[in-house]
């Protein structure tokens, strides 16, 4: 019987194959335990919120009679904080079910997006207003500025109307040609790409593709030497086209494929890393045991007592990718 890796389909020995299955089952057991813990925390938080609501109702009459406005405000703050806690716990459950981690969020974080924009468009000028601030992408053409794209990054479970207003305001304040809200959130009918209030709303997997399209248009307008009115009309036509089915459907499909491929790659890398570490430790143990036997053979031939087998000590596995990241 042939045994293959359930992750990358490479051939394995029978023993290695069963070890991989065992580790997968253990990982699933741990993940299930984490999910159950989060569910219990959510239930406790919901119960706490109910208790706060009951307390607020019981205290409402006494508070009105005593004019205790501050107490009512304090209770309201507690309830709001509890609702936020529930929202965060629910987001953790969603991420756990989908296999996401905070380390894998990527382009919805400003520093990561700035670095990728600088890598993708080395001739352009990328400016970041600091933590939580917007990102300005000044497109360069023929040693001059062809236009500006402003980005707002939001890592939230839902697409907020406030974020859309904030991005539209940034577009107006910065006098940008395009504004892009990069989000990890969802809303009804959102499949990774949308527009509202004159801005684009895009999932993080599609932001670089959208940036290339917007940049290409700005360069084309600069070549044509369009005036302000013509630039605005061209920008609106581009937005209408991108949101049309002819362009939107393949872009949304590309965004979905990118997300699924990223998650699959991350899982495969984690599994292979665990396998490499296990093999590395086995090789070191074998070398340690063989060396121990050789030393004891020499001691016995010299008339000395053999040594007891000590616990092996070896350096952690150093991968080339990890070393490259450090530099």
C-alpha positions as CSV (number, residue, x, y, z in Angstrom):
1,X,0.0,0.0,0.0
2,X,1.3,3.5,-0.9
3,X,1.1,6.2,1.8
4,X,0.9,9.9,0.8
5,X,0.9,13.1,2.8
6,X,-2.7,14.3,3.3
7,X,-1.5,17.9,2.9
8,X,1.0,18.0,0.0
9,X,0.5,14.4,-1.5
10,X,4.2,13.5,-1.2
11,X,5.0,9.8,-0.6
12,X,5.5,8.8,3.1
13,X,6.5,5.7,5.0
14,X,3.7,4.0,6.8
15,X,5.0,5.1,10.2
16,X,5.4,8.7,9.1
17,X,1.9,8.7,7.5
18,X,0.3,7.5,10.8
19,X,2.4,10.1,12.7
20,X,1.0,12.8,10.4
21,X,-2.6,11.6,11.0
22,X,-2.0,11.5,14.7
23,X,-0.7,15.1,14.8
24,X,-3.6,16.2,12.7
25,X,-6.1,14.6,15.1
26,X,-4.3,16.2,18.0
27,X,-4.4,19.6,16.3
28,X,-8.1,19.2,15.7
29,X,-8.7,18.2,19.3
30,X,-6.8,21.3,20.5
31,X,-8.7,23.5,18.1
32,X,-12.0,22.0,19.3
33,X,-11.1,22.7,22.9
34,X,-10.2,26.3,22.0
35,X,-13.5,26.7,20.3
36,X,-15.4,25.3,23.2
37,X,-13.6,27.6,25.6
38,X,-14.5,30.6,23.4
39,X,-18.1,29.5,23.3
40,X,-18.2,29.3,27.1
41,X,-16.7,32.7,27.3
42,X,-19.3,34.1,25.0
43,X,-22.1,32.5,27.0
44,X,-20.7,33.9,30.2
45,X,-20.5,37.4,28.6
46,X,-24.0,37.2,27.2
47,X,-25.3,36.2,30.7
48,X,-23.3,39.1,32.2
49,X,-24.9,41.4,29.7
50,X,-28.4,40.1,30.7
51,X,-27.6,40.6,34.3
52,X,-26.5,44.2,33.6
53,X,-29.7,44.9,31.7
54,X,-31.8,43.5,34.6
55,X,-29.9,45.6,37.0
56,X,-30.4,48.7,34.9
57,X,-34.1,48.1,34.8
58,X,-34.3,47.6,38.6
59,X,-32.2,50.7,39.3
60,X,-34.0,52.9,36.7
61,X,-36.8,53.9,39.0
62,X,-34.6,54.5,42.0
63,X,-32.1,56.4,39.8
64,X,-34.8,58.7,38.4
65,X,-36.1,59.4,41.9
66,X,-32.6,60.1,43.2
67,X,-31.5,61.9,40.0
68,X,-28.5,59.5,39.8
69,X,-27.6,60.3,36.2
70,X,-23.9,59.3,36.8
71,X,-25.0,55.8,37.9
72,X,-27.1,55.3,34.7
73,X,-24.2,56.4,32.6
74,X,-21.8,54.0,34.4
75,X,-24.2,51.1,33.8
76,X,-24.4,52.1,30.1
77,X,-20.7,52.1,29.8
78,X,-20.5,48.6,31.4
79,X,-23.1,47.3,29.0
80,X,-21.3,48.9,26.0
81,X,-18.0,47.3,27.2
82,X,-19.7,43.9,27.6
83,X,-21.2,44.1,24.1
84,X,-17.7,44.9,22.7
85,X,-16.3,42.0,24.6
86,X,-18.9,39.7,23.0
87,X,-18.2,41.1,19.6
88,X,-14.4,40.4,20.0
89,X,-15.0,36.8,21.3
90,X,-17.4,36.1,18.3
91,X,-14.6,37.4,16.0
92,X,-12.2,35.0,17.6
93,X,-14.6,32.1,17.0
94,X,-15.0,33.2,13.3
95,X,-11.2,33.3,12.8
96,X,-10.8,30.0,14.6
97,X,-13.4,28.3,12.4
98,X,-11.9,29.8,9.2
99,X,-8.3,29.0,10.2
100,X,-7.2,32.6,10.3
101,X,-4.9,34.2,12.8
102,X,-4.0,37.8,13.6
103,X,-0.6,37.1,12.1
104,X,-2.2,36.2,8.8
105,X,-4.3,39.3,8.4
106,X,-1.7,41.1,6.3
107,X,-2.8,43.9,4.0
108,X,-5.5,45.2,6.3
109,X,-2.7,46.5,8.6
110,X,-1.2,49.8,7.6
111,X,2.5,48.9,8.0
112,X,2.1,45.8,6.0
113,X,0.2,47.5,3.2
114,X,2.8,50.4,3.1
115,X,5.6,47.9,2.7
116,X,3.8,46.0,-0.1
117,X,2.9,49.2,-1.9
118,X,6.6,50.3,-1.8
119,X,7.6,46.9,-3.1
120,X,5.0,46.8,-5.9
121,X,5.5,50.5,-7.0
122,X,9.1,51.4,-6.2
123,X,9.0,54.5,-8.5
124,X,6.0,56.0,-6.6
125,X,6.0,57.9,-3.3
126,X,4.2,56.2,-0.4
127,X,3.4,58.2,2.8
128,X,1.9,56.9,6.0
129,X,0.4,59.3,8.5
130,X,1.3,57.1,11.4
131,X,-0.5,54.4,13.5
132,X,-4.2,54.4,12.6
133,X,-3.7,57.1,9.9
134,X,-4.4,56.9,6.2
135,X,-1.9,55.9,3.5
136,X,-1.1,58.3,0.6
137,X,0.1,56.8,-2.7
138,X,1.5,59.5,-5.0
139,X,1.7,58.0,-8.5
140,X,4.8,59.3,-10.4
141,X,5.0,59.6,-14.2
142,X,7.7,61.3,-16.2
143,X,9.4,62.8,-13.1
144,X,6.1,64.4,-12.0
145,X,3.1,63.5,-9.9
146,X,0.3,61.9,-11.9
147,X,-2.3,61.6,-9.1
148,X,-3.0,60.3,-5.6
149,X,-4.7,57.3,-4.1
150,X,-5.6,57.3,-0.4
151,X,-6.1,54.0,1.6
152,X,-7.8,53.4,4.9
153,X,-7.2,50.1,6.6
154,X,-9.8,48.6,8.9
155,X,-9.5,45.3,10.7
156,X,-13.1,44.8,12.0
157,X,-15.7,42.0,11.7
158,X,-18.2,44.3,10.0
159,X,-18.0,47.1,7.4
160,X,-19.0,50.2,9.2
161,X,-20.7,53.2,7.8
162,X,-18.4,55.4,9.9
163,X,-15.4,53.9,8.1
164,X,-16.9,54.7,4.7
165,X,-17.5,58.3,5.8
166,X,-13.9,58.5,7.2
167,X,-12.5,57.2,3.9
168,X,-14.6,59.6,1.8
169,X,-13.5,62.5,4.0
170,X,-9.9,61.5,3.6
171,X,-10.3,61.5,-0.2
172,X,-11.7,65.0,-0.1
173,X,-9.2,66.3,2.5
174,X,-6.2,64.8,0.6
175,X,-7.7,65.8,-2.8
176,X,-7.1,62.3,-3.9
177,X,-8.2,60.9,-7.3
178,X,-9.2,57.5,-5.7
179,X,-9.9,56.3,-2.2
180,X,-9.8,52.7,-1.1
181,X,-11.2,51.2,2.1
182,X,-9.2,48.0,2.8
183,X,-11.3,45.8,5.2
184,X,-11.5,42.4,6.8
185,X,-15.2,43.0,7.5
186,X,-18.3,41.8,5.8
187,X,-21.9,43.0,5.1
188,X,-24.9,41.8,3.2
189,X,-24.1,41.4,-0.5
190,X,-20.4,42.1,-0.1
191,X,-18.2,39.6,-1.9
192,X,-14.9,41.4,-1.7
193,X,-15.4,44.5,-3.8
194,X,-17.9,47.3,-3.7
195,X,-18.2,51.1,-3.9
196,X,-20.1,53.7,-1.9
197,X,-19.9,57.5,-1.5
198,X,-17.3,57.8,-4.2
199,X,-14.8,55.3,-2.7
200,X,-13.9,51.6,-3.3
201,X,-14.4,49.0,-0.6
202,X,-12.2,46.0,-1.1
203,X,-11.1,42.9,0.8
204,X,-7.4,42.8,1.6
205,X,-6.8,40.1,-1.0
206,X,-7.8,42.4,-3.8
207,X,-6.3,45.7,-2.8
208,X,-3.0,45.4,-4.8
209,X,-5.0,44.5,-8.0
210,X,-7.3,47.5,-7.5
211,X,-4.3,49.7,-6.8
212,X,-2.7,48.6,-10.1
213,X,-5.9,49.5,-12.0
214,X,-6.2,52.9,-10.4
215,X,-2.5,53.7,-10.9
216,X,-2.7,52.6,-14.6
217,X,-5.6,55.0,-15.1
218,X,-3.8,57.9,-13.4
219,X,-0.7,57.4,-15.6
220,X,-3.0,57.3,-18.7
221,X,-4.7,60.5,-17.7
222,X,-1.3,62.1,-17.2
223,X,-0.2,61.1,-20.6
224,X,-3.3,62.6,-22.1
225,X,-2.8,65.8,-20.1
226,X,-6.5,65.9,-19.0
227,X,-7.8,68.9,-17.0
228,X,-9.5,68.5,-13.6
229,X,-13.0,68.1,-15.0
230,X,-11.9,65.4,-17.5
231,X,-9.9,63.6,-14.8
232,X,-12.9,63.5,-12.5
233,X,-15.1,62.2,-15.3
234,X,-12.5,59.5,-16.2
235,X,-12.2,58.4,-12.6
236,X,-16.0,58.0,-12.3
237,X,-16.1,56.0,-15.5
238,X,-13.4,53.7,-14.1
239,X,-15.3,53.2,-10.8
240,X,-18.5,52.4,-12.8
241,X,-16.7,49.9,-14.9
242,X,-14.9,48.2,-12.0
243,X,-18.2,47.7,-10.2
244,X,-19.9,46.4,-13.4
245,X,-20.4,42.6,-13.7
246,X,-17.8,42.5,-16.6
247,X,-15.0,43.5,-14.2
248,X,-16.4,42.9,-10.7
249,X,-17.1,39.2,-11.2
250,X,-13.6,38.1,-12.1
251,X,-12.1,40.4,-9.5
252,X,-14.3,38.9,-6.8
253,X,-13.4,35.4,-7.9
254,X,-9.7,36.3,-7.8
255,X,-10.1,37.7,-4.3
256,X,-11.8,34.5,-3.2
257,X,-9.2,32.2,-4.8
258,X,-6.4,34.3,-3.3
259,X,-7.8,34.0,0.2
260,X,-8.4,30.2,-0.1
261,X,-4.9,29.6,-1.5
262,X,-3.3,31.7,1.3
263,X,-5.0,29.7,4.0
264,X,-4.1,26.4,2.4
265,X,-0.5,27.5,2.0
266,X,-0.3,28.6,5.6
267,X,-1.6,25.2,6.8
268,X,0.8,23.3,4.6
269,X,3.7,25.4,5.9
270,X,2.8,24.8,9.5
271,X,2.4,21.0,9.0
272,X,5.7,20.7,7.1
273,X,7.5,22.8,9.8
274,X,6.4,20.4,12.5
275,X,7.5,17.4,10.4
276,X,10.9,19.0,9.8
277,X,11.4,19.8,13.5
278,X,10.5,16.2,14.4
279,X,12.9,14.7,11.8
280,X,15.7,17.1,12.9
281,X,15.3,16.0,16.6
282,X,15.3,12.3,15.6
283,X,18.5,12.7,13.6
284,X,20.2,14.4,16.6
285,X,19.0,11.7,19.0
286,X,20.4,9.0,16.7
287,X,23.7,10.8,16.4
288,X,23.8,11.3,20.2
289,X,23.1,7.6,20.9
290,X,25.6,6.4,18.4
291,X,28.3,8.7,19.9
292,X,27.5,7.5,23.4
293,X,28.0,3.8,22.3
294,X,31.3,4.6,20.6
295,X,32.6,6.4,23.7
296,X,31.6,3.6,26.0
297,X,33.2,1.0,23.7
298,X,36.5,2.9,24.1
299,X,36.1,3.2,27.9
300,X,35.4,-0.6,28.2
301,X,38.4,-1.4,26.1
302,X,40.5,0.8,28.4
303,X,39.2,-0.9,31.5
304,X,36.9,1.9,32.5
305,X,33.2,1.8,33.6
306,X,30.7,2.8,30.8
307,X,28.9,6.1,31.2
308,X,25.2,6.4,31.7
309,X,23.2,7.7,28.7
310,X,22.6,11.4,29.2
311,X,19.8,13.5,27.8
312,X,20.7,14.8,24.3
313,X,21.2,18.5,23.9
314,X,21.1,20.2,20.5
315,X,20.4,23.6,18.9
316,X,16.9,24.4,17.6
317,X,16.3,23.9,13.9
318,X,17.3,27.0,12.0
319,X,15.4,27.4,8.7
320,X,16.7,29.6,5.9
321,X,13.4,31.5,5.7
322,X,13.6,32.4,9.4
323,X,17.2,33.5,9.1
324,X,16.3,35.7,6.1
325,X,13.5,37.4,8.0
326,X,15.9,38.3,10.8
327,X,18.1,40.1,8.3
